[in-house]
């Protein structure tokens, strides 16, 4: 019995002491890999240097009083994000300088880079990040965000669209069409800076609904600013209730107001009722050959102007 | 509705006042304790203010140019932009920062944002936006009372004896006068975020928006194609929308969840638009319908509300697997009092309205869940499921309507029953992403989409899709991706006359009575095959040079042998180029070409007559094609000169759209070519900035803009061009102008 207790005691002792040694070694190993902090980094990456990063001190990331930031005393400064990089502070025997543990360069996988960011930012608007469209497309946080500046361009209303246009070339062109939402186009032309931004409708970190929209559905997102279209009306128009994009292009269109096509032909893609909805309208309906109310002015809406729904008890034809 | 809104407004404002004050008081107490520790290394906060003052000069009047910019009339405008900011020095121990920023303060497209935060503790944001929306100013109308809810013809309005169309307006031109069709949207947004504890935080947001102005619409008198007359009217827009968001969030280790609500209220100061009939008597109009006694009335957008409750939760099983879910349920309501069947007392109304208001109500339920898992070191799985249900509970009633305020009430048999559309949608997808090697990955997945609807031609539709893609990230400074998706929508039996039949009292219509041709298929409710692909190629051979090419294409194929949309295709491709030939010089360029094609077919029919329905010589076809070219070139030089204080640049944008609609038909169909619809926008900008010293700079900027539009629906169409419609007759709005600005920027 005593022998058994001694064996158990010895086992516990060795186990415990072994664990302590291993922990101390790991700690020493980990500590050894970090450099002496941000001041050392900025000695080479300060203002005027080729790869300067000093402006990070102007950003929220550098506020030491916030214990969550990389620069707080509880963290490792630049290496909180770039990983333990003591080796980077010295030259190797061949004269080269080893890269930091994580450079956030284009040759590193998005998952690795994003892992660093999500270690702290895995909440709030990033709740839907995992599995979102940008995540699936392997977009890295740093593809959109610039952390080493005072004001991240993608968070500034005046510069956000330009960041999005970097990848979204189709939308960039659509915002130069004649009928469009007032998002600043990709040019120096004055006018729409800050009136609307992409994030008025989209959540780039993902959302519960489709197309990373701010609300659950396309229609609910549109109703945010177009609540007058929400109804419900006594006489509804079926596709309107279901999906605004059945008839509209949200970014920009050749046909006002943001329509997928020109009336009456757009309407006739669904409506082929007897009499005027089924008629062939062409150049015979425009001056000087003719003056068809289905082709001129607002086309079908010249009469069916309540196309989003009518609340008039005499409005089944969506005219009133 | 107004009371509800006031309550919401009061509660919100109270919350915005109370929460920051309580929190601020708590922070003060905490800060006092910390002060002693931080005094040693406290640095001064940074004050960074910037004001830009100057003038714009617009060379010509242009309502169109000012559509969103607010630069509408020729003349001088104030240029006022500013940024006032205080932020803590990084190691000051301070957490408080604020910024007050304004754009275009001198124009009616201004925006102001005030952002205050104590980092990691609370944040308050005020956002004011004003967005003008100029529609057109070159329309002319004889109506009086513009901007109000009752429009009358001018005293002295004359109609030729026996005339019932616009040709009979004897003195139309004497009474025409312009009116600007525009709205002004002003919104205030207040957001407040509070970190309640280590794990809990709260976010409350409130937006109030006023939209004022007028819009164009059309008022009709008459009940069928031959008796209907329409007039383009100017309707008042006096709308207010209040949106409220409130969320409580919990995040701790592996678990995250939140609960909250969203409420939105829309108010309209006007319920109806009355208008005097401008036309002389049409054959089957009742007495008292024609000018001068006849009036029409249309319903304006009804006040409505949407209240939604939200909850979400997520659990991180381990570093590899996570499950999230979102749930929202709410109700949309609208109970504005109905207008009477007609405003004309001369018309006989035998039966009262079945109810006083629509009592319209839609219950919404939305649920989504997502599982993400890293199955192995190289294999990721994402599985999504969404459930979206719109249950429209608006009561169905038979409305014995009156056709366009022009006839006695319809017989009971012609009553129309409202169709409160509901739908339930399920979507699910699963995607696998395989990292084959560092920087190279493949993906593949399936998607499923199921719609169930009522009162629609198709009760259930089902769509399956599969997709595949490959991605190469940074191989020899090259990145590339290629994605393909194929989907196949399969619908239940298409019953084309179901909504038509459902909108009449049972037994009134013959079973085979229809409205749309039996072979008509609505494109959102019919079988469809879609192929989509997109690619992207980026090459960064040096730090100074990059080039990118992107392209996409989708093709929709619908079942042959039916009318409606038969085929649609779109493709686009873009080239991007960026170059820094020297440290201070940068050049960029992009070109995008887009093409849209749509082919549709229909058959001209005049009645239920089977002979008419079956005659193929009445078939007609329309092919629409849009070609869009967009081009931008930008060149700039920074920090030039001995003192490195000059910056200048040049920017050129060109966008050209040409849309061609070609209508052809069988022997019975007479067609003529339509002119192309064209839009050409050309803008170039030259700008230069000289830094006078470290604190101030002057900027000069010249912008030349030219827009030309050809639109057969507006060009050469005057107020009385259409015999049965009195329109505003506005032509297209071109412009060719200069905008020159000079400003002084001061940093302090």
Boltz contact constraints between the chains, C-beta under 6 A:
constraints:
  - contact:
      token1: [A, 57]
      token2: [B, 90]
      max_distance: 6.0
  - contact:
      token1: [A, 60]
      token2: [B, 119]
      max_distance: 6.0
  - contact:
      token1: [A, 62]
      token2: [B, 90]
      max_distance: 6.0
  - contact:
      token1: [A, 63]
      token2: [B, 90]
      max_distance: 6.0
  - contact:
      token1: [A, 63]
      token2: [B, 119]
      max_distance: 6.0
  - contact:
      token1: [A, 64]
      token2: [B, 91]
      max_distance: 6.0
  - contact:
      token1: [A, 65]
      token2: [B, 93]
      max_distance: 6.0
  - contact:
      token1: [A, 65]
      token2: [B, 95]
      max_distance: 6.0
  - contact:
      token1: [A, 66]
      token2: [B, 119]
      max_distance: 6.0
  - contact:
      token1: [A, 66]
      token2: [B, 120]
      max_distance: 6.0
  - contact:
      token1: [A, 68]
      token2: [B, 120]
      max_distance: 6.0
  - contact:
      token1: [A, 106]
      token2: [B, 474]
      max_distance: 6.0
  - contact:
      token1: [A, 107]
      token2: [B, 474]
      max_distance: 6.0
  - contact:
      token1: [A, 123]
      token2: [B, 251]
      max_distance: 6.0
  - contact:
      token1: [A, 130]
      token2: [B, 322]
      max_distance: 6.0
  - contact:
      token1: [A, 130]
      token2: [B, 372]
      max_distance: 6.0
  - contact:
      token1: [A, 131]
      token2: [B, 370]
      max_distance: 6.0
  - contact:
      token1: [A, 131]
      token2: [B, 372]
      max_distance: 6.0
  - contact:
      token1: [A, 131]
      token2: [B, 382]
      max_distance: 6.0
  - contact:
      token1: [A, 169]
      token2: [B, 550]
      max_distance: 6.0
  - contact:
      token1: [A, 169]
      token2: [B, 574]
      max_distance: 6.0
  - contact:
      token1: [A, 169]
      token2: [B, 592]
      max_distance: 6.0
  - contact:
      token1: [A, 170]
      token2: [B, 572]
      max_distance: 6.0
  - contact:
      token1: [A, 173]
      token2: [B, 592]
      max_distance: 6.0
  - contact:
      token1: [A, 173]
      token2: [B, 630]
      max_distance: 6.0
  - contact:
      token1: [A, 176]
      token2: [B, 630]
      max_distance: 6.0
  - contact:
      token1: [A, 176]
      token2: [B, 655]
      max_distance: 6.0
  - contact:
      token1: [A, 178]
      token2: [B, 679]
      max_distance: 6.0
  - contact:
      token1: [A, 182]
      token2: [B, 68]
      max_distance: 6.0
  - contact:
      token1: [A, 187]
      token2: [B, 632]
      max_distance: 6.0
  - contact:
      token1: [A, 187]
      token2: [B, 651]
      max_distance: 6.0
  - contact:
      token1: [A, 187]
      token2: [B, 653]
      max_distance: 6.0
  - contact:
      token1: [A, 188]
      token2: [B, 651]
      max_distance: 6.0
  - contact:
      token1: [A, 188]
      token2: [B, 685]
      max_distance: 6.0
  - contact:
      token1: [A, 189]
      token2: [B, 683]
      max_distance: 6.0
  - contact:
      token1: [A, 191]
      token2: [B, 69]
      max_distance: 6.0
  - contact:
      token1: [A, 192]
      token2: [B, 68]
      max_distance: 6.0
  - contact:
      token1: [A, 194]
      token2: [B, 103]
      max_distance: 6.0
  - contact:
      token1: [A, 194]
      token2: [B, 111]
      max_distance: 6.0
  - contact:
      token1: [A, 195]
      token2: [B, 68]
      max_distance: 6.0
  - contact:
      token1: [A, 195]
      token2: [B, 131]
      max_distance: 6.0
  - contact:
      token1: [A, 208]
      token2: [B, 326]
      max_distance: 6.0
  - contact:
      token1: [A, 208]
      token2: [B, 368]
      max_distance: 6.0
  - contact:
      token1: [A, 216]
      token2: [B, 328]
      max_distance: 6.0
  - contact:
      token1: [A, 216]
      token2: [B, 366]
      max_distance: 6.0
  - contact:
      token1: [A, 227]
      token2: [B, 241]
      max_distance: 6.0
  - contact:
      token1: [A, 227]
      token2: [B, 264]
      max_distance: 6.0
  - contact:
      token1: [A, 227]
      token2: [B, 266]
      max_distance: 6.0
  - contact:
      token1: [A, 228]
      token2: [B, 239]
      max_distance: 6.0
  - contact:
      token1: [A, 228]
      token2: [B, 266]
      max_distance: 6.0
  - contact:
      token1: [A, 228]
      token2: [B, 301]
      max_distance: 6.0
  - contact:
      token1: [A, 230]
      token2: [B, 304]
      max_distance: 6.0
  - contact:
      token1: [A, 231]
      token2: [B, 334]
      max_distance: 6.0
  - contact:
      token1: [A, 232]
      token2: [B, 332]
      max_distance: 6.0
  - contact:
      token1: [A, 232]
      token2: [B, 334]
      max_distance: 6.0
  - contact:
      token1: [A, 232]
      token2: [B, 360]
      max_distance: 6.0
  - contact:
      token1: [A, 232]
      token2: [B, 362]
      max_distance: 6.0
  - contact:
      token1: [A, 232]
      token2: [B, 394]
      max_distance: 6.0
  - contact:
      token1: [A, 234]
      token2: [B, 358]
      max_distance: 6.0
  - contact:
      token1: [A, 234]
      token2: [B, 418]
      max_distance: 6.0
  - contact:
      token1: [A, 235]
      token2: [B, 418]
      max_distance: 6.0
  - contact:
      token1: [A, 236]
      token2: [B, 421]
      max_distance: 6.0
  - contact:
      token1: [A, 238]
      token2: [B, 421]
      max_distance: 6.0
  - contact:
      token1: [A, 238]
      token2: [B, 456]
      max_distance: 6.0
  - contact:
      token1: [A, 239]
      token2: [B, 524]
      max_distance: 6.0
  - contact:
      token1: [A, 241]
      token2: [B, 421]
      max_distance: 6.0
  - contact:
      token1: [A, 242]
      token2: [B, 423]
      max_distance: 6.0
  - contact:
      token1: [A, 246]
      token2: [B, 524]
      max_distance: 6.0
  - contact:
      token1: [A, 254]
      token2: [B, 626]
      max_distance: 6.0
  - contact:
      token1: [A, 254]
      token2: [B, 657]
      max_distance: 6.0
  - contact:
      token1: [A, 254]
      token2: [B, 659]
      max_distance: 6.0
  - contact:
      token1: [A, 265]
      token2: [B, 622]
      max_distance: 6.0
  - contact:
      token1: [A, 268]
      token2: [B, 602]
      max_distance: 6.0
  - contact:
      token1: [A, 269]
      token2: [B, 523]
      max_distance: 6.0
  - contact:
      token1: [A, 269]
      token2: [B, 564]
      max_distance: 6.0
  - contact:
      token1: [A, 269]
      token2: [B, 565]
      max_distance: 6.0
  - contact:
      token1: [A, 269]
      token2: [B, 600]
      max_distance: 6.0
  - contact:
      token1: [A, 270]
      token2: [B, 522]
      max_distance: 6.0
  - contact:
      token1: [A, 272]
      token2: [B, 516]
      max_distance: 6.0
  - contact:
      token1: [A, 272]
      token2: [B, 517]
      max_distance: 6.0
  - contact:
      token1: [A, 272]
      token2: [B, 520]
      max_distance: 6.0
  - contact:
      token1: [A, 272]
      token2: [B, 563]
      max_distance: 6.0
  - contact:
      token1: [A, 272]
      token2: [B, 602]
      max_distance: 6.0
  - contact:
      token1: [A, 273]
      token2: [B, 515]
      max_distance: 6.0
  - contact:
      token1: [A, 273]
      token2: [B, 516]
      max_distance: 6.0
  - contact:
      token1: [A, 274]
      token2: [B, 605]
      max_distance: 6.0
  - contact:
      token1: [A, 274]
      token2: [B, 606]
      max_distance: 6.0
  - contact:
      token1: [A, 274]
      token2: [B, 607]
      max_distance: 6.0
  - contact:
      token1: [A, 275]
      token2: [B, 225]
      max_distance: 6.0
  - contact:
      token1: [A, 276]
      token2: [B, 225]
      max_distance: 6.0
  - contact:
      token1: [A, 278]
      token2: [B, 602]
      max_distance: 6.0
  - contact:
      token1: [A, 278]
      token2: [B, 604]
      max_distance: 6.0
  - contact:
      token1: [A, 278]
      token2: [B, 605]
      max_distance: 6.0
  - contact:
      token1: [A, 279]
      token2: [B, 604]
      max_distance: 6.0
  - contact:
      token1: [A, 280]
      token2: [B, 604]
      max_distance: 6.0
  - contact:
      token1: [A, 280]
      token2: [B, 620]
      max_distance: 6.0
  - contact:
      token1: [A, 280]
      token2: [B, 663]
      max_distance: 6.0
  - contact:
      token1: [A, 280]
      token2: [B, 665]
      max_distance: 6.0
  - contact:
      token1: [A, 280]
      token2: [B, 669]
      max_distance: 6.0
  - contact:
      token1: [A, 282]
      token2: [B, 663]
      max_distance: 6.0
  - contact:
      token1: [A, 282]
      token2: [B, 671]
      max_distance: 6.0
  - contact:
      token1: [A, 282]
      token2: [B, 672]
      max_distance: 6.0
  - contact:
      token1: [A, 282]
      token2: [B, 674]
      max_distance: 6.0
  - contact:
      token1: [A, 283]
      token2: [B, 672]
      max_distance: 6.0
  - contact:
      token1: [A, 283]
      token2: [B, 673]
      max_distance: 6.0
  - contact:
      token1: [A, 283]
      token2: [B, 674]
      max_distance: 6.0
  - contact:
      token1: [A, 284]
      token2: [B, 672]
      max_distance: 6.0
  - contact:
      token1: [A, 286]
      token2: [B, 712]
      max_distance: 6.0
  - contact:
      token1: [A, 287]
      token2: [B, 716]
      max_distance: 6.0
  - contact:
      token1: [A, 289]
      token2: [B, 672]
      max_distance: 6.0
  - contact:
      token1: [A, 291]
      token2: [B, 721]
      max_distance: 6.0
  - contact:
      token1: [A, 291]
      token2: [B, 722]
      max_distance: 6.0
  - contact:
      token1: [A, 293]
      token2: [B, 722]
      max_distance: 6.0
  - contact:
      token1: [A, 293]
      token2: [B, 725]
      max_distance: 6.0
  - contact:
      token1: [A, 296]
      token2: [B, 713]
      max_distance: 6.0
  - contact:
      token1: [A, 296]
      token2: [B, 717]
      max_distance: 6.0
  - contact:
      token1: [A, 296]
      token2: [B, 722]
      max_distance: 6.0
  - contact:
      token1: [A, 297]
      token2: [B, 727]
      max_distance: 6.0
  - contact:
      token1: [A, 302]
      token2: [B, 218]
      max_distance: 6.0
  - contact:
      token1: [A, 302]
      token2: [B, 230]
      max_distance: 6.0
  - contact:
      token1: [A, 302]
      token2: [B, 725]
      max_distance: 6.0
  - contact:
      token1: [A, 303]
      token2: [B, 220]
      max_distance: 6.0
  - contact:
      token1: [A, 303]
      token2: [B, 230]
      max_distance: 6.0
  - contact:
      token1: [A, 305]
      token2: [B, 217]
      max_distance: 6.0
  - contact:
      token1: [A, 305]
      token2: [B, 218]
      max_distance: 6.0
  - contact:
      token1: [A, 311]
      token2: [B, 299]
      max_distance: 6.0
  - contact:
      token1: [A, 311]
      token2: [B, 302]
      max_distance: 6.0
  - contact:
      token1: [A, 312]
      token2: [B, 299]
      max_distance: 6.0
  - contact:
      token1: [A, 312]
      token2: [B, 339]
      max_distance: 6.0
  - contact:
      token1: [A, 313]
      token2: [B, 338]
      max_distance: 6.0
  - contact:
      token1: [A, 313]
      token2: [B, 341]
      max_distance: 6.0
  - contact:
      token1: [A, 313]
      token2: [B, 353]
      max_distance: 6.0
  - contact:
      token1: [A, 313]
      token2: [B, 399]
      max_distance: 6.0
  - contact:
      token1: [A, 314]
      token2: [B, 341]
      max_distance: 6.0
  - contact:
      token1: [A, 314]
      token2: [B, 401]
      max_distance: 6.0
  - contact:
      token1: [A, 314]
      token2: [B, 402]
      max_distance: 6.0
  - contact:
      token1: [A, 316]
      token2: [B, 416]
      max_distance: 6.0
  - contact:
      token1: [A, 319]
      token2: [B, 220]
      max_distance: 6.0
  - contact:
      token1: [A, 320]
      token2: [B, 298]
      max_distance: 6.0
